[in-house]
Amino acid sequence: MVFLIINIITLLNTNNPIDGNLLGKHISELDIALVEEIDSITNKKSFRVKENIDFLGKQFDHVSIRTSLNDTIESIYIGCRGTIEEKGFLSAMISEYGEPKMYKNDVIKEIKQHLPDKNGISATTFKASMKECAFIEEPLFIIWHNEKYIIKLNISVKSRTSITFKKKLNKILLII
């Protein structure tokens, strides 16, 4: 199953409605129906898109756009349920954005089976870390860089995948 987060979107390009060029632009430049939401902790605005978005031939049913206090686009999140098992989607990402800078995959370090408790409930715990891998090893985390933004594709084993586009800063801190 897949869940994609994309933190940059352009709905002006008819071939591919998702692009990094809207980062830093005003939210009013998007020609789509939006529902405004305000984060009570950060006081930042986010906007939810009312319709599905096609991205590289795949339909995404959740799109939200986070803005700064002056309504400039900081990130766009796009999600879908289902699987992105086909290499075609990842190949389309590579065709659109170039060769990724990094591929990572999980390495399971420890698995513990817990016996059933008094209610008959048992559990399994996993400890894992990420390691660099090749495309053919079916990575769960892929990063692209260009001069304007960073794209992060995170394919979750929990039935969701995320793609994140973020504006590139002078200094980048990436914690994995």
N, C-alpha and C positions, 0 to 999 in steps of 0.2 A: 504494500500500500504506500501511497505517496502524499507528501505534503510539501508544497513549494513556497518558499519565502522569497520575494523579490523586492528589494528595496530601491528600485528605480524603475519607472515606467514611462513610456511615451505612447499615447493613444493616437498620435497623429500619423504614424506610419501604417499604411494599410496592409502591407505584407506581414509585418510583425508588430503588434500593438505594444509590446513591452520593450523598452529601451532605457538606457541610462541617462539620456539627455535632458530629462525633466528635473533632475536633482538641482536644487537651488532656484528653480523657477517658482512662480506664484501658483497656488492651487487653482486659481481661476482660469489658468491656461488649459485645464483638462475639460474636454467637451463631453462629460459623462455625468450621469445622475449620482450624487453623493449624499450620504447621511453623515452628519457631523457628530463626533463623540469627543468628550474631553476627559483626559486622564486625571483623576482626582489627586494623584500623588505628584506627578511631574507638572501638571497644569498644561501639558502640551495637547494640541489638537490632533485627532486622527479622523480620517474620512473613510467610510466604507462604501465601496462601489456596489450599486444595486444589481448589476447584471454580471453574467459570466464573461470571462475574457479568454480569447484564444491566444495561446502562446506556443509558437513553434508546432502548431497542429494539435495541441492538447488543450482541452477545456479546463479552466480553473474557476471554481465556484466561490472562492473567497479572495477578495482583494481589499486591502486597507492601505491607506496612504497616511504617513505620519508627517506633520509639518512643524515648523518652528512657531514661535509665538506670533511672528509676522506673516504666517501662512505660506512660507516658502517650503517646498518639498524637501524633506530630509531622507525619507525612505518610503518604499512601497513594498507591501507584503502580499504575496499571491499564494494561494493554497488550493489544493485539490485532494480529494480522497480517491483512493484507488492505487493501482500500481504503475510504476514507470519501469517496467521490466525490459521493454524493448530498447536495444542499443540505438535505435533510430532517433529517439529523443535526445539522448546524450550526444550522438553524432551531430544532430542539428544544433545543439548548444555550442559544440566545438566549431561548426561551420560559421555560426553567427558571431561568436565572441573570440575565436581563436583557440589555440592550445592552452589548456589550464596550466597554472604555475605549480599546482600541488594536488595530489590525490592522496587521500588517507582512508584507512580501513580500521575496523575494530580488531583488537587482539584480546581474546578472552584470557584473562590471567587466572581466574578462580571461579569455580562453580560450586555452590553449596546447596545440597538438598536438605530441607528441614522436615523432620517427621511430622505427621499430622498432630495437631493440638487436640485438646479435649472436645472441640467441635468438629473434628475431622478435617480441618483445613491445613493443607501443607503448602510450603512455599519453596521457591528456588531463587537464590540470589546469584548474581553475576558481578564480577569485577573485571573491567576491561579498560584498555587504553587505546589510543590511536597510533597507527604507524603509517609511514608513507608507503604507497603501493603503486602499481601500474594500472592503467585503464582496464586491461583485460582481467584484473583481479576484482572487478566489480566494486569500486570504491563507494564508500558511504558519504564522503565529504570531499568536495572538489572546489578549488578556488581559482578564479580568473582575475587578472589585473589588467587594466588599461590605464592610460594617463588621467582619466577623469573619475573612474569609479572602480570598485571591487565587487565581484560577484561571488557569492558563496552558495553552493548547492549542497544541501544536507539531506541525504536519503535516510530516513529513520526506519529502524526495524519495527517501530511501533505504528505502522500503517500510515505514515505521513512523510512527506519530503518537503524540504524548504529551499528556496532560492532567495538570496539576499543581495541586493545591489546597494552599495553605500558610496557616498561621495568620498573620493580619495583625499586624505589629509597629508600634510607634510610628514607627520610621524604616524606610523601604524602600529598599534599594539594588538596582537592577535593571541588570544588565550584559547587553547583547545584542551 
